[in-house]
Amino acid sequence: MDTSATMTLNQDDTVEAAPLAPPGDLAVWFFILAELLVFAVFFIAYAVARTHDVALFAVMQQTLDPDAGALNTVLLVSSSWCVARAVLAVDGARLRTGARWLLAALACGGGFLLVKGLEYADKFAEGIGLSTNTFYMFYLSLTFFHFMHVVLGMLVLAVLWHGVRRGHYRRGRLSGLESGAVYWHMVDLVWLVLFPLVYVLH
């Protein structure tokens, strides 16, 4: 039997059997799973409350601005794409490019906060608050909880941008960058559920 062929087969078997690790630190994944669980509880509570007063929820949904929600969806999806591009750039030793993509992601995140802030200002000017009715109690609680996650995510991105500019991340040392990227993608994913649930679905 050909010894070289056997060695090649064994090497291939080793590669195929190697476990694939998720990007970033494992602790971050546990944190993200915990955060997703909290959001899931919020979503389930919203759905249950809606079944008890479908008419109220349907009428109150009409008072929201779906265009603002759609714009924020575009901003967050674009921001996640920019973060993904940043990781690829840094992995390819293009640190300046990676830093620019992170700045673009921050700009999109800032746009999200601005649009959401204008929505809040409009509702508060109308005298709407947590005690207005059940729908607005859930709307304000859910969206503000997510709003604060966007703020935290932007702080993380700002730290990563600073680290990339200083050369702290490179191929083989991407764990911190990947962890921040995974968190930001989680924030994006939650909004992709929250937007249709609160703004669109009747």
Protein Blocks (a to p, Z undefined) as FASTA:
>chain_A
ZZklmmmmmmmmmmmmpccddehjfklmmmmmmmmmmmmmmmmmmmmmmmmommlmmmmm
mmpcfklmmmmmmmmmmmmmmmmmmmmmmmnopaklmmmmmmmmmmmmmmmmmmmmmmmm
mmmmnopafklpmmlmmmmmmmmmmmmmmmmmmmmmmmmmmmmmnopacehiamlmmmmm
mmmmmmmmmmmmmmmmmmmmZZ
